[in-house]
């Protein structure tokens, strides 16, 4: 009995253990099932995490490239800015140097102007001293300046108006200057004329002597010749003087009554035989271009 009781007790114990094992197996299966679900969810989460990681990695890569491009542009801009700053500094240095040179030139100009002013003041004082010591000298020199005469043979000499005060005195001086040389007879007879060198106009001897000339004026002198007429008689010809005494020997233009007209005289020398005298005379032939 005791053995049976022991066996029953053992069987009950084993049955209880088996029941516990079965419960444990069921719990284990439940846990395994739950673990499978959790593993499936974990796999889904891992996949989603991997996808998100890839997206994050791509976004980070795009952001990095954008940042690199932005940094590259910033670097280029910084380089250009540095170049502009260098150019600006160079221009500023040139401007500063130019302003310094301008300042130096202004200082030199100021010093030069001061010297010029000093010289001008000294000159002014000297002129005042000269004017005080020589009163009226400049005024007198203007009125005492002679006019310049170029006579018919090219001699140039001054004619002082304060010593020669009339046409008669001027004619006497001309006769004296031509005495013993060619053209003296023309001067003695008054066969000469004067022209203003600048305008070429005749200076008439009908003018008043005091108003005929200006101080410093350049005057040209020319000789006048008679126009000759050829008369033919019995196959021979004779030249006789005409009434006009002031005629151009080339163009035969009458200038005896012409006053204040432009005449250009050019003088050359030649020999002719006088039909009334046997001597050979050396005279002056005036060849002119007449402009009325």
Backbone torsions as a table, in degrees:
resi	resn	phi	psi	omega
1	UNK	NA	-41.6	-179.6
2	UNK	-65.8	-34.1	-179.3
3	UNK	-68.8	-41.5	179.0
4	UNK	-65.4	-40.0	177.9
5	UNK	-62.9	-38.8	179.3
6	UNK	-64.9	-40.9	-178.7
7	UNK	-66.6	-42.2	178.0
8	UNK	-62.7	-41.4	178.5
9	UNK	-62.2	-40.4	-179.6
10	UNK	-65.7	-42.1	-178.8
11	UNK	-64.1	-41.0	178.3
12	UNK	-64.1	-38.7	179.1
13	UNK	-65.4	-43.1	179.8
14	UNK	-65.6	-39.3	179.0
15	UNK	-63.2	-40.4	177.8
16	UNK	-64.0	-39.5	-179.9
17	UNK	-66.8	-42.7	179.3
18	UNK	-63.1	-38.8	178.1
19	UNK	-62.7	-40.7	177.6
20	UNK	-65.5	-41.0	179.6
21	UNK	-63.1	-41.0	179.0
22	UNK	-62.8	-42.5	176.6
23	UNK	-61.4	-39.0	-179.5
24	UNK	-65.8	-40.1	179.3
25	UNK	-63.4	-43.6	178.2
26	UNK	-61.1	-43.6	178.3
27	UNK	-63.2	-38.2	179.6
28	UNK	-64.3	-44.1	178.6
29	UNK	-61.6	-40.0	177.4
30	UNK	-62.0	-44.0	179.5
31	UNK	-63.7	-41.1	179.6
32	UNK	-62.8	-42.3	178.5
33	UNK	-61.9	-44.9	178.4
34	UNK	-63.2	-39.0	179.9
35	UNK	-63.2	-39.7	178.8
36	UNK	-62.3	-42.6	178.9
37	UNK	-62.8	-45.3	179.7
38	UNK	-62.7	-38.9	179.8
39	UNK	-64.9	-40.8	178.5
40	UNK	-63.2	-44.9	178.0
41	UNK	-62.5	-38.6	179.5
42	UNK	-63.3	-43.1	178.2
43	UNK	-60.6	-41.4	178.6
44	UNK	-62.5	-44.8	178.9
45	UNK	-63.3	-39.3	179.0
46	UNK	-62.8	-42.7	179.6
47	UNK	-62.7	-44.9	178.6
48	UNK	-63.5	-41.1	178.5
49	UNK	-62.0	-42.0	179.5
50	UNK	-63.3	-42.2	179.0
51	UNK	-62.8	-46.0	178.3
52	UNK	-61.9	-38.2	179.1
53	UNK	-63.5	-42.5	178.4
54	UNK	-62.9	-44.1	178.4
55	UNK	-61.7	-43.6	179.2
56	UNK	-62.3	-40.6	180.0
57	UNK	-64.2	-42.5	178.5
58	UNK	-64.2	-44.6	178.3
59	UNK	-60.4	-41.9	178.1
60	UNK	-63.0	-40.7	179.6
61	UNK	-63.4	-43.4	178.5
62	UNK	-63.2	-43.3	177.9
63	UNK	-62.0	-39.7	179.8
64	UNK	-64.0	-43.7	178.2
65	UNK	-63.5	-42.0	177.6
66	UNK	-61.9	-41.5	177.1
67	UNK	-63.9	-38.5	178.8
68	UNK	-64.7	-43.2	177.8
69	UNK	-62.6	-43.5	178.4
70	UNK	-61.8	-42.0	178.6
71	UNK	-65.2	-36.8	177.9
72	UNK	-63.5	-44.5	177.4
73	UNK	-63.0	-41.9	178.5
74	UNK	-61.8	-39.3	179.3
75	UNK	-65.5	-43.4	177.3
76	UNK	-62.8	-43.5	178.5
77	UNK	-62.1	-39.8	178.4
78	UNK	-63.8	-39.3	178.8
79	UNK	-64.6	-46.1	177.9
80	UNK	-62.1	-41.1	179.0
81	UNK	-62.4	-41.5	178.2
82	UNK	-63.1	-42.0	177.9
83	UNK	-62.5	-43.9	177.8
84	UNK	-63.2	-38.5	178.2
85	UNK	-64.2	-41.0	178.2
86	UNK	-63.7	-43.7	178.2
87	UNK	-62.8	-42.4	178.7
88	UNK	-61.9	-40.9	177.7
89	UNK	-63.9	-40.7	178.9
90	UNK	-63.9	-46.3	178.6
91	UNK	-61.7	-40.5	179.2
92	UNK	-62.3	-40.6	177.9
93	UNK	-63.2	-42.5	178.0
94	UNK	-63.5	-41.2	179.2
95	UNK	-63.5	-41.7	179.4
96	UNK	-63.4	-43.6	178.5
97	UNK	-64.3	-41.3	177.9
98	UNK	-62.5	-42.3	177.8
99	UNK	-63.7	-36.3	178.0
100	UNK	-65.3	-42.5	178.3
101	UNK	-65.1	-40.7	177.8
102	UNK	-61.6	-39.6	176.5
103	UNK	-62.1	-42.5	178.0
104	UNK	-63.5	-42.8	178.6
105	UNK	-63.6	-39.2	177.4
106	UNK	-61.9	-41.1	178.6
107	UNK	-64.1	-44.1	179.0
108	UNK	-64.3	-41.9	179.0
109	UNK	-62.9	-39.3	178.2
110	UNK	-63.3	-42.8	178.7
111	UNK	-65.2	-41.0	179.3
112	UNK	-63.9	-43.9	178.4
113	UNK	-62.8	-36.7	177.2
114	UNK	-63.9	-41.5	178.2
115	UNK	-64.7	-43.6	-180.0
116	UNK	-62.1	-42.7	178.5
117	UNK	-62.2	-40.2	178.4
118	UNK	-63.7	-44.2	179.8
119	UNK	-64.6	-42.2	179.3
120	UNK	-62.8	-41.2	178.3
121	UNK	-65.1	-41.6	178.4
122	UNK	-64.0	-41.8	178.3
123	UNK	-63.6	-42.1	179.0
124	UNK	-61.1	-42.7	178.3
125	UNK	-64.4	-39.7	178.4
126	UNK	-65.0	-41.1	178.7
127	UNK	-63.6	-41.9	177.4
128	UNK	-61.7	-40.2	179.1
129	UNK	-65.0	-42.7	178.6
130	UNK	-64.9	-40.4	179.1
131	UNK	-64.5	-35.9	178.3
132	UNK	-69.8	-40.0	-177.9
133	UNK	-77.5	-30.4	179.4
134	UNK	-122.8	76.8	-175.5
135	UNK	-67.3	132.4	174.5
136	UNK	75.1	8.2	-175.9
137	UNK	-65.7	-45.4	-178.1
138	UNK	-64.9	-40.4	179.9
139	UNK	-64.5	-41.7	-178.4
140	UNK	-68.0	-35.3	-176.8
141	UNK	-65.5	-31.6	179.2
142	UNK	-66.2	-42.7	-178.1
143	UNK	-79.3	-24.8	-178.6
144	UNK	-88.8	-2.0	-179.3
145	UNK	-68.2	130.6	-177.4
146	UNK	-79.6	165.0	167.6
147	UNK	-94.2	155.8	-172.6
148	UNK	-101.5	124.1	-178.1
149	UNK	-109.2	128.6	168.8
150	UNK	-109.6	111.2	-172.6
151	UNK	-79.3	-174.4	-171.7
152	UNK	-67.7	-19.3	178.8
153	UNK	-108.9	17.3	171.0
154	UNK	89.4	6.7	178.1
155	UNK	-80.5	137.4	-178.3
156	UNK	-112.5	129.7	-179.0
157	UNK	-152.9	149.8	176.8
158	UNK	-81.1	146.6	176.6
159	UNK	-119.6	112.4	-176.7
160	UNK	-84.8	119.6	-174.7
161	UNK	-71.6	-20.4	179.9
162	UNK	-79.7	-15.4	177.8
163	UNK	-101.6	-33.7	177.7
164	UNK	-106.0	111.9	-168.8
165	UNK	-115.3	9.9	179.7
166	UNK	-158.0	163.5	176.6
167	UNK	-65.2	-34.4	179.3
168	UNK	-63.7	-42.6	178.4
169	UNK	-66.2	-37.6	178.3
170	UNK	-65.5	-41.1	177.2
171	UNK	-64.4	-37.6	178.2
172	UNK	-65.5	-39.0	177.9
173	UNK	-64.8	-43.4	178.4
174	UNK	-61.3	-43.4	179.4
175	UNK	-62.0	-38.3	178.4
176	UNK	-66.4	-41.6	-178.3
177	UNK	-68.8	-30.0	-179.2
178	UNK	-95.3	2.0	-178.0
179	UNK	-65.1	127.6	177.9
180	UNK	85.5	0.6	178.7
181	UNK	-127.2	173.0	-177.7
182	UNK	-61.3	142.3	179.5
183	UNK	90.4	0.5	-176.6
184	UNK	-65.5	-39.3	-178.1
185	UNK	-65.5	-38.8	176.9
186	UNK	-62.7	-40.9	179.0
187	UNK	-65.7	-40.9	-178.2
188	UNK	-64.6	-35.8	179.5
189	UNK	-82.9	-7.4	-179.8
190	UNK	81.8	20.5	179.9
191	UNK	-88.5	65.7	178.0
192	UNK	-146.4	160.6	-178.8
193	UNK	-143.5	160.7	-179.2
194	UNK	-122.7	143.4	175.6
195	UNK	-131.4	145.7	173.6
196	UNK	-70.9	128.0	-175.7
197	UNK	-65.1	-35.3	-175.7
198	UNK	-75.9	-42.0	-175.0
199	UNK	-103.3	-18.1	-177.3
200	UNK	76.5	8.5	-177.8
201	UNK	-87.7	146.3	-178.6
202	UNK	-69.7	140.8	172.7
203	UNK	-100.0	104.2	-173.6
204	UNK	-73.0	141.3	176.9
205	UNK	-80.2	-1.6	173.3
206	UNK	-78.3	-15.0	177.3
207	UNK	-70.4	159.2	172.3
208	UNK	-68.2	137.1	-175.6
209	UNK	-58.8	-40.6	-177.1
210	UNK	-64.7	-26.1	-178.7
211	UNK	-106.0	6.8	-175.8
212	UNK	-83.5	-28.3	-173.9
213	UNK	-128.3	158.8	176.1
214	UNK	-119.3	148.1	177.0
215	UNK	-59.4	131.5	179.1
216	UNK	83.3	0.1	-178.2
217	UNK	-69.8	143.9	177.1
218	UNK	-99.6	123.0	-174.1
219	UNK	-124.0	133.5	176.8
220	UNK	-105.5	141.4	-179.8
221	UNK	-113.7	139.9	177.0
222	UNK	-135.9	157.9	177.2
223	UNK	-97.0	148.9	177.8
224	UNK	-106.4	146.0	-178.3
225	UNK	-125.0	149.7	178.0
226	UNK	-76.1	144.1	172.5
227	UNK	-81.3	130.8	-178.1
228	UNK	-106.5	141.5	-179.8
229	UNK	-112.6	134.0	-179.8
230	UNK	-90.1	125.5	178.8
231	UNK	-115.2	122.3	-179.6
232	UNK	-99.3	126.9	177.4
233	UNK	-136.4	120.2	176.5
234	UNK	52.7	46.8	175.6
235	UNK	81.9	0.0	177.7
236	UNK	-118.0	157.4	-179.6
237	UNK	-122.0	145.2	-179.9
238	UNK	-134.4	135.5	177.9
239	UNK	-98.5	124.8	177.7
240	UNK	-123.6	146.8	179.2
241	UNK	-66.8	138.3	173.8
242	UNK	-84.2	175.9	-175.6
243	UNK	-72.4	-26.3	-178.1
244	UNK	-78.3	132.6	-178.7
245	UNK	-105.1	-6.5	-177.1
246	UNK	-124.3	83.2	-178.9
247	UNK	-131.6	142.6	176.1
248	UNK	-73.0	126.5	-176.8
249	UNK	-69.6	-17.4	179.4
250	UNK	-90.1	-56.0	-175.5
251	UNK	-95.0	-5.9	-180.0
252	UNK	59.5	26.5	179.7
253	UNK	-77.2	137.9	-179.2
254	UNK	-84.6	117.9	179.7
255	UNK	-122.8	15.3	-176.7
256	UNK	-69.1	-32.3	-179.4
257	UNK	-104.5	13.6	-178.0
258	UNK	-93.7	127.1	179.5
259	UNK	-126.2	140.7	178.0
260	UNK	56.6	41.3	174.6
261	UNK	-115.0	156.7	-174.6
262	UNK	-83.8	116.2	-179.2
263	UNK	-130.2	131.3	175.6
264	UNK	-110.8	120.0	-178.6
265	UNK	-109.0	134.8	175.7
266	UNK	-125.4	127.1	-168.3
267	UNK	-108.2	133.3	171.0
268	UNK	-138.3	170.1	-170.6
269	UNK	-115.2	139.4	175.9
270	UNK	-154.4	172.7	-179.7
271	UNK	-113.5	137.9	173.3
272	UNK	-133.9	160.2	176.9
273	UNK	-104.2	123.8	178.9
274	UNK	-77.4	128.0	-176.4
275	UNK	-73.4	-16.7	-179.8
276	UNK	-98.1	-14.9	-177.9
277	UNK	-128.9	157.4	-177.8
278	UNK	-93.2	-16.4	-178.4
279	UNK	-74.8	151.4	174.0
280	UNK	-94.8	122.6	-177.8
281	UNK	-105.9	144.8	172.3
282	UNK	-101.8	113.3	-179.0
283	UNK	-123.5	175.9	-178.6
284	UNK	-109.8	123.2	176.3
285	UNK	-97.7	120.9	179.0
286	UNK	-94.8	116.2	177.2
287	UNK	-103.0	122.8	-171.4
288	UNK	-125.1	159.2	167.8
289	UNK	-111.5	111.6	-171.4
290	UNK	-93.7	128.8	175.6
291	UNK	-124.3	113.0	-175.9
292	UNK	-84.0	NA	NA
